[in-house]
Amino acid sequence: MAQTVAARLLERLREWGVEQVFGYPGDGINGIVAAFEAAGDEPRFVQSRHEEMAAFEAVGYAKFSGRPGVCVATSGPGAIHLLNGLYDAKLDHVPVVAIVGQTARAAMGGHYQQEIDLQTLFKDVASDYLTEVNVPEQLPNAVDRAMRTAVARRAPTAVIVPADVQELDYSAPEHVFRQVPSGPPDAPSSVVLPAQEQLEAAAAVVNAGERVAILVGQGARGAAGEVMQLAEATGAGVAKALLGKDVLSDDLPYVTGSIGLLGTRASYELMRDCDTLVIVGSSFPYSQFLPPFGQARAVQIDLDGSMLGMRYPTEVNLAGDAGATLRALLPLLRPAPDRSWRARVEESVADWWATVERQAMVAAHPVNPMRVVHELSLRIPDDAIVTADSGSSTNWYARLLRMHGSMRGSLSGTLATMGAGVPYAVGAKFAHPDRPVVALVGDGAMQMNGLAELITVARYQDRWYDRRLVVCVFHNNDLNQVTWELRALGGAPKFEESQTLPDVDYAAAARVFGLGGIAVDDPDELGDAWDRALAADGPVVLDVRCDPEVPPIPPHATFEQLKETTEALLKGDPNAWRVLVQGVKTKAQEFVPGR
């Protein structure tokens, strides 16, 4: 019996080592769906509740496995739904391959049902590689190029397969004119190194520094040991961009934590006072949180040469693999004899952790959201994976969660889209079914995507060796991040009609779906609730009623931000008095004796 194009497609994915494809069915991919059934569900078809969730799950899988994520969707509406997740992959430099259906070739151009111009739709998001398979002989080369390009460019790619082509008999490309063969599946594995003279120039800059700061991003993840050697040799402190939060343990006394608006005071002070900056694998965009221009000499290391020198006036740019480049640079460095700068950094780090612990214990109504993450940090397993969503809860993930052991963590860093936290967690569980996963999600994101995706969690929990997946909902009935942005950046009071959310019992909803549900409205019950959730034998939703008026005060609030917030409160913000009280109580913890 002849093999169909769809069957050959799945076979090629298996040859690439793809174990699951995240997707949602539709008649534009009927041939592919039938091929999954005929292949005994190998690779496994993981059914999300929505194509956007399938794309997010592929991103989460790729981020935590280091292998390309694959998603599949039908033509028209399904293809459109993929876009948010694929843009998340594009902006965070994550390898994802999208397989997308299309109307039959004979109907193209006929204003047919669900027909849209997919080439135009995906032209930007899959700019590194996008093709349509119109004859069977195209298929192997198209799939191979999509996979190789996704890995090499760390980007999303897309392969469009019209519905009728999926059902054609497959025939391999021949050794003839205008047919293109393809080699066996293999991923690029070359190591890029800068030239020796560039390394020497970089070493000269670093050796001349007396107060060295290091900023790491996700590009430094495979070079953690080398970054620690660099920090020890130079006496530097190390700040972490949000996507690089899991690169180094927060138990290291010179790691200052996250940087930026969601960052720590220790990181702010590190950048404010340094005279030399080494950026490793990061494209952190907010230059106002880096040293003032002209204050620090800077060196940047990045595998992607196009990202060099675009955030800060760096003096030496090193295009190369972070680990290999640092290994070549380290022998050229002179150990810093004066450790006074390191002592200042470590004192600042210790003060910061003491400060946020005090802030987390400040009374709120009903629960201080900072305490939610503080209590988690005290008990989270060394091998846990943490996903975070976009919203005010991101502040507490960034500032209070202490990474240690082999913990991993990520979120939608550059697109900063809401709704990725729970599907990321599903992708993480398929990447590491033997590790516990925690998703930190605001109630806005939970209502947007998370509630529906709990059904996916319930469906697939038996596939995971370790079934622990805790979805922690910061339940404050407010689109809190935007509320604070209105106050601090726009000088506008909270607008109830846009900001207030319907009240939902998330723990009860979890139980309806067959999952565990724990509701907390007393801060003294938080520790026990986390213990129960992390010890459960299945997924749990931890529904914590949080105070929406605990302010996400940045490490260095500007006069303009304080002015705008004050004006917003004076204009009739419905919670003005409580905002003022909580802000004063929280900020006061930075000035207790001993700091």
KOLTI-326646 format. One line per 4 residues: number of its first residue (from 0); for each residue x, y, z of C-alpha. Coordinates in steps of 0.1 Angstrom, whole numbers. Example, Ala and Ser with C-alpha at 12.3 -4.5 7.8 and 13.67 -1.06 7.14 Angstrom:
0 = 123 -45 78  137 -11 71
This chain:
0 = 0 0 0  14 34 -10  24 59 17  7 92 17
4 = 24 126 19  10 130 54  23 96 65  57 105 51
8 = 56 139 70  51 121 103  77 96 95  102 124 88
12 = 93 141 121  100 108 139  134 106 122  141 140 136
16 = 133 127 171  100 145 175  80 128 202  49 149 203
20 = 31 175 182  9 201 199  -22 209 179  -59 211 173
24 = -77 193 144  -96 208 115  -106 197 80  -76 215 65
28 = -54 189 81  -77 158 79  -50 139 60  -24 146 87
32 = -49 137 115  -56 104 97  -19 97 94  -15 101 132
36 = -41 74 137  -25 51 112  9 56 128  -3 46 162
40 = -1 82 175  37 84 169  46 111 173  20 117 200
44 = -7 142 191  -12 165 221  -46 182 218  -48 217 233
48 = -80 236 237  -70 262 211  -43 266 185  -28 295 203
52 = -23 272 233  -7 246 210  19 271 198  26 282 234
56 = 30 246 244  55 241 216  74 272 228  74 259 264
60 = 85 225 253  114 240 232  125 264 260  127 236 286
64 = 139 207 264  164 225 242  148 208 212  125 222 186
68 = 88 223 195  63 213 168  27 225 164  0 218 139
72 = -31 236 129  -57 237 102  -60 264 75  -77 298 79
76 = -88 303 115  -64 276 130  -34 292 112  -44 326 125
80 = -47 313 161  -11 301 160  3 336 155  6 348 191
84 = 26 317 201  48 318 171  56 355 176  64 346 212
88 = 89 321 198  103 346 173  109 374 199  124 350 225
92 = 146 332 199  130 297 203  130 269 177  94 260 168
96 = 82 244 136  45 250 126  28 225 102  -2 242 87
100 = -30 230 64  -44 249 35  -74 246 12  -70 222 -17
104 = -49 235 -46  -78 235 -71  -97 258 -48  -69 283 -42
108 = -77 318 -54  -114 310 -55  -124 328 -23  -130 294 -9
112 = -142 287 27  -114 293 52  -90 303 25  -65 330 34
116 = -31 339 20  -10 319 44  22 330 27  14 366 35
120 = 1 357 70  33 339 80  58 360 60  70 380 91
124 = 66 355 119  83 327 99  107 350 80  136 326 85
128 = 119 298 66  84 295 51  73 272 23  43 255 8
132 = 45 219 -3  26 216 -36  40 182 -49  51 152 -29
136 = 87 154 -39  91 187 -20  83 172 14  116 159 28
140 = 135 190 19  108 213 32  106 195 66  144 192 69
144 = 150 229 61  123 239 86  138 219 114  174 228 106
148 = 166 265 102  146 266 135  176 251 153  203 272 136
152 = 184 305 137  166 298 170  134 309 153  99 297 143
156 = 95 282 108  64 271 89  55 244 64  21 248 46
160 = 6 216 32  -26 219 12  -54 195 21  -53 175 -11
164 = -15 172 -11  -16 155 23  -36 126 8  -15 121 -24
168 = 8 91 -27  42 101 -16  71 98 -41  107 107 -32
172 = 126 133 -51  146 119 -80  181 126 -94  167 149 -120
176 = 166 185 -130  144 207 -107  140 183 -79  158 188 -46
180 = 169 159 -24  176 162 13  202 146 36  195 127 68
184 = 180 146 97  207 163 117  209 196 136  237 221 132
188 = 265 216 158  293 241 150  309 262 177  316 298 168
192 = 346 317 183  357 353 179  392 361 165  421 361 189
196 = 427 398 185  391 405 195  395 383 226  426 402 235
200 = 409 436 231  380 424 253  405 412 279  422 446 279
204 = 389 463 287  380 439 315  415 439 330  414 477 332
208 = 381 477 352  380 481 390  342 476 394  330 450 370
212 = 294 441 364  282 411 344  247 409 328  236 375 316
216 = 206 365 295  193 332 282  222 329 258  245 323 288
220 = 225 293 300  250 268 287  279 288 301  270 291 338
224 = 303 276 349  323 300 328  302 330 340  310 320 376
228 = 347 318 367  346 352 351  328 366 382  354 351 405
232 = 384 363 384  371 399 382  353 402 415  322 411 396
236 = 286 410 405  261 393 382  227 406 372  202 386 353
240 = 178 396 325  144 381 329  149 353 304  183 345 320
244 = 168 342 356  176 305 357  212 308 344  228 312 379
248 = 216 302 414  204 330 436  222 313 465  255 327 450
252 = 262 358 472  273 380 442  242 373 420  221 404 423
256 = 190 390 407  168 404 380  174 438 363  151 465 351
260 = 116 477 360  109 442 375  143 439 389  161 442 423
264 = 177 472 440  209 452 442  210 450 404  201 487 401
268 = 230 496 423  254 472 405  247 490 372  247 524 387
272 = 281 521 403  302 499 379  329 511 356  330 480 334
276 = 301 459 319  303 425 304  270 414 286  267 377 279
280 = 239 363 258  214 391 265  195 417 245  180 434 275
284 = 163 464 259  160 490 287  192 510 285  181 533 313
288 = 188 504 337  223 499 324  252 522 334  250 558 323
292 = 266 563 288  302 572 292  305 558 327  314 522 319
296 = 334 505 292  316 475 279  321 441 262  293 420 247
300 = 292 383 238  264 369 217  261 340 193  240 362 170
304 = 262 390 156  232 411 146  224 416 184  258 430 193
308 = 261 467 202  224 474 198  215 481 234  246 498 248
312 = 277 515 233  299 485 237  336 489 230  343 453 220
316 = 318 429 205  325 392 205  303 371 181  305 335 194
320 = 291 308 216  290 321 251  307 291 268  335 287 242
324 = 341 324 240  345 327 278  367 297 280  390 314 254
328 = 388 348 273  394 336 308  432 328 304  437 364 292
332 = 423 379 324  442 390 354  426 382 388  414 414 405
336 = 435 418 437  411 443 453  379 426 465  363 457 480
340 = 339 460 450  328 424 454  322 430 492  300 460 483
344 = 280 438 458  275 410 483  264 434 510  239 449 486
348 = 226 414 477  222 404 514  204 437 521  180 431 492
352 = 170 396 502  164 408 538  144 437 525  121 416 503
356 = 115 392 531  103 420 553  82 434 524  66 399 519
360 = 56 398 555  39 432 555  2 428 563  -22 431 534
364 = -59 424 527  -62 395 525  -28 382 513  3 400 503
368 = 12 387 468  49 390 476  45 364 504  31 339 479
372 = 64 337 461  85 341 492  68 310 508  73 291 475
376 = 110 300 475  114 284 510  102 250 498  103 246 461
380 = 123 215 450  157 218 435  146 203 402  114 223 397
384 = 105 241 366  86 275 370  66 292 343  53 327 348
388 = 27 347 331  26 384 322  10 407 347  17 420 382
392 = 26 385 393  56 387 370  71 413 394  70 388 423
396 = 85 360 401  113 383 390  122 397 424  113 371 450
400 = 117 336 435  152 323 444  166 300 418  187 271 432
404 = 198 236 422  188 227 387  157 248 387  145 262 354
408 = 122 291 348  108 311 319  80 333 306  71 353 275
412 = 100 376 279  100 399 249  64 397 236  52 397 272
416 = 19 383 261  -7 372 286  -19 336 287  14 317 282
420 = 19 305 318  -3 274 319  4 262 283  41 267 290
424 = 37 244 320  21 218 298  50 220 274  74 218 303
428 = 57 186 315  61 169 282  97 180 280  104 167 315
432 = 77 144 327  98 134 357  101 170 372  76 191 392
436 = 63 222 374  49 254 390  29 280 370  26 315 385
440 = -4 331 369  -26 362 374  -63 358 374  -66 378 342
444 = -44 354 324  -62 325 341  -95 337 327  -80 344 293
448 = -64 310 287  -55 291 319  -90 278 329  -95 261 295
452 = -60 246 295  -67 230 329  -87 205 308  -55 197 289
456 = -37 192 321  -64 168 334  -64 149 302  -26 142 300
460 = -15 140 336  -13 102 334  14 106 308  38 122 333
464 = 59 101 356  58 129 382  23 142 380  29 173 401
468 = 19 205 383  9 234 406  -10 264 390  -8 292 415
472 = -34 319 408  -28 354 421  -65 361 427  -71 399 430
476 = -100 405 406  -80 432 389  -59 435 357  -34 447 381
480 = -3 454 360  -22 477 337  -39 493 367  -5 502 381
484 = 7 514 347  -22 537 345  -14 551 378  24 554 375
488 = 29 561 338  -3 578 328  -14 596 360  -48 581 356
492 = -69 565 383  -81 529 381  -110 526 356  -132 500 370
496 = -150 490 338  -117 479 321  -97 468 351  -121 448 374
500 = -124 411 367  -154 388 374  -148 368 406  -141 331 399
504 = -135 303 424  -104 288 407  -100 260 432  -136 249 427
508 = -131 250 389  -101 228 392  -120 203 412  -147 203 385
512 = -120 193 360  -109 165 383  -78 183 396  -69 193 432
516 = -80 227 444  -67 246 474  -81 281 483  -62 304 506
520 = -73 338 520  -52 338 552  -14 345 549  -6 322 577
524 = -20 293 557  2 299 527  31 277 538  10 247 545
528 = -9 252 513  23 252 493  35 221 511  3 203 503
532 = 3 213 466  40 203 461  34 170 478  3 161 459
536 = 1 131 436  -15 151 408  -20 186 394  -33 212 419
540 = -47 248 415  -36 270 444  -61 299 445  -47 327 466
544 = -68 358 472  -43 386 470  -44 423 478  -44 443 445
548 = -30 474 462  4 461 471  25 482 448  51 467 424
552 = 76 495 433  106 495 409  141 494 423  145 531 416
556 = 111 549 413  116 581 394  102 614 405  79 614 374
560 = 65 580 383  58 591 419  42 623 406  20 605 381
564 = 8 580 408  0 608 432  -20 626 406  -39 594 398
568 = -49 590 434  -60 626 437  -82 623 406  -104 599 425
572 = -89 564 423  -114 541 440  -88 526 463  -66 557 468
576 = -62 555 506  -54 518 506  -29 523 478  -12 550 498
580 = -11 529 530  3 498 513  28 518 493  42 534 525
584 = 43 502 544  61 483 516  86 510 508  94 516 545
588 = 109 481 547  139 494 527  148 518 554  147 497 586
592 = 178 498 608  207 477 596  202 484 559
